[in-house]
Amino acid sequence: MAHLIQKDECTNCGACEEVCPVECISEVDEKRFIDPDACIDCGACIEVCPVTCILAPEE
């Protein structure tokens, strides 16, 4: 299961997209979205999110 961005908390800063090694994060409706089929669950996005709105699969 892929990481998930809580859209109601996302500020659309783009920090997560910049660090994603598989480029699975994109902008959808002025918020960031993680493609669950491409996400490798590395957690790089969690570490850089300034508002901690990205959830790991087990959360």
FENPE-V53582 format. One record per residue. N is the residue number from 0. BURIAL is # if it has 9 or more other ideal C-beta (glycine too) atoms within 8 Angstrom, else .. Layout:
<<N | BURIAL> <N | BURIAL>>
This chain:
<<0 | .> <1 | #> <2 | #> <3 | .> <4 | #> <5 | #> <6 | .> <7 | .> <8 | .> <9 | #> <10 | .> <11 | .> <12 | .> <13 | .> <14 | #> <15 | #> <16 | #> <17 | .> <18 | #> <19 | #> <20 | .> <21 | .> <22 | .> <23 | #> <24 | #> <25 | .> <26 | #> <27 | .> <28 | .> <29 | .> <30 | #> <31 | #> <32 | #> <33 | #> <34 | #> <35 | .> <36 | .> <37 | .> <38 | #> <39 | .> <40 | #> <41 | .> <42 | .> <43 | #> <44 | #> <45 | #> <46 | .> <47 | #> <48 | #> <49 | .> <50 | .> <51 | .> <52 | #> <53 | #> <54 | #> <55 | #> <56 | #> <57 | .> <58 | .>>
